[in-house]
Amino acid sequence: MTIDDVIIRVDDPVKPLDCAALYDPARTLEVEVGCGKGRFLNLRAAQFPQREFLGVERMKSRVESFARKAVRGNLANAHVCRIEALYAFHYLLPAHHAEKVYVFFPDPWPKRKHHSHRLFGEAFLSALHRVLREGGKLEFATDHEEYFHVVEECFANDARYRRTEPMPRPPEVWTEFETLFRGKGMEVFSAAWEAIGQSPDTLPPLQVMPDDEPREGIERRDKAMED
Ligand SMILES: C[S@@+](CC[C@H](N)C(=O)[O-])C[C@H]1O[C@@H](n2cnc3c(N)ncnc32)[C@H](O)[C@@H]1O
């Protein structure tokens, strides 16, 4: 097994993935957005060999770190693709298949002029609803209290979701960032929502295209986590 067996190459960001070529579509699917170096998802893939796990991440170095972990663990059920999350959920992922979607410590873009870069908003909630199966859950955690409340409000205003209890996350399953933040004594805010009903399998084309540029060149608050 090599990293090329783990990384799903995306040639066309609006063409649905041929998931049947990657794994048995009858298996349960879990997806992590912004999976970083993949600690959490690789641990789950090792724990649940009968399920499939897909990381979505836009930084090349992190996609490769994820893949190296999966190779070391010989995890044939762990996959990752380098793409902007909104494209992945709007176009690429299979409709109504994911049992769980994880978004842990997404970039909070604290400055007002950068709020448009935030992941959570109407477009992502629609794309997420397309990907979750009925009753499937979104698990969310952040260290950023203001962004936490913004995300709570997004879901509260959307009748396609119902709030539910977040999963327990003991230290053994913390992501790289959760480990870093909790190690500094920072508070972590967690929540979960489940999908009610089903959206159409395909959505109208995105009107506002997300910023597809990997953000590897810019100053990041998470510089300490770089390779
Ligand atoms: C703060 S890090 C958290 C990484 C990981 N979830 C953790 O908790 O350790 C945010 C990650 O999300 C990725 N990311 C941010 N926005 C994204 C987007 N729109 N699509 C895909 N990946 C994204 C970043 O490249 C980065 O690796």
The ligand as an SDF file (V2000), in Angstrom:
LIG
                    3D

 27 29  0  0  0  0  0  0  0  0999 V2000
   -7.4200   24.6030   12.2370 C   0  0  0  0  0  0  0  0  0  0  0  0
   -7.1270   23.2400   11.1990 S   0  0  0  0  0  0  0  0  0  0  0  0
   -7.8680   21.8580   12.0730 C   0  0  0  0  0  0  0  0  0  0  0  0
   -7.3850   20.5170   11.5700 C   0  0  0  0  0  0  0  0  0  0  0  0
   -8.0330   19.3010   12.2410 C   0  0  0  0  0  0  0  0  0  0  0  0
   -9.4680   19.3030   12.0610 N   0  0  0  0  0  0  0  0  0  0  0  0
   -7.7090   19.2670   13.7010 C   0  0  0  0  0  0  0  0  0  0  0  0
   -8.6200   19.5200   14.5230 O   0  0  0  0  0  0  0  0  0  0  0  0
   -6.5390   18.9900   14.0430 O   0  0  0  0  0  0  0  0  0  0  0  0
   -8.2970   23.5080    9.9150 C   0  0  0  0  0  0  0  0  0  0  0  0
   -8.0260   22.5960    8.7340 C   0  0  0  0  0  0  0  0  0  0  0  0
   -9.0730   22.7190    7.8100 O   0  0  0  0  0  0  0  0  0  0  0  0
   -8.5430   22.8900    6.5110 C   0  0  0  0  0  0  0  0  0  0  0  0
   -9.5470   23.6680    5.7960 N   0  0  0  0  0  0  0  0  0  0  0  0
   -9.9990   24.8890    6.1320 C   0  0  0  0  0  0  0  0  0  0  0  0
  -10.9790   25.2780    5.3220 N   0  0  0  0  0  0  0  0  0  0  0  0
  -11.1660   24.2600    4.4420 C   0  0  0  0  0  0  0  0  0  0  0  0
  -12.0370   24.0750    3.3410 C   0  0  0  0  0  0  0  0  0  0  0  0
  -12.9170   25.0190    3.0150 N   0  0  0  0  0  0  0  0  0  0  0  0
  -11.9580   22.9190    2.6540 N   0  0  0  0  0  0  0  0  0  0  0  0
  -11.0570   21.9600    3.0010 C   0  0  0  0  0  0  0  0  0  0  0  0
  -10.2010   22.0890    4.0330 N   0  0  0  0  0  0  0  0  0  0  0  0
  -10.2590   23.2170    4.7420 C   0  0  0  0  0  0  0  0  0  0  0  0
   -7.2340   23.6130    6.7260 C   0  0  0  0  0  0  0  0  0  0  0  0
   -6.3320   23.4380    5.6590 O   0  0  0  0  0  0  0  0  0  0  0  0
   -6.7500   22.9680    8.0080 C   0  0  0  0  0  0  0  0  0  0  0  0
   -6.0040   21.7990    7.7780 O   0  0  0  0  0  0  0  0  0  0  0  0
  1  2  1  0
  2  3  1  0
  2 10  1  0
  3  4  1  0
  4  5  1  0
  5  6  1  0
  5  7  1  0
  7  8  2  0
  7  9  1  0
 10 11  1  0
 11 12  1  0
 11 26  1  0
 12 13  1  0
 13 14  1  0
 13 24  1  0
 14 15  1  0
 14 23  1  0
 15 16  2  0
 16 17  1  0
 17 18  1  0
 17 23  2  0
 18 19  1  0
 18 20  2  0
 20 21  1  0
 21 22  2  0
 22 23  1  0
 24 25  1  0
 24 26  1  0
 26 27  1  0
M  CHG  2   2   1   9  -1
M  END
$$$$
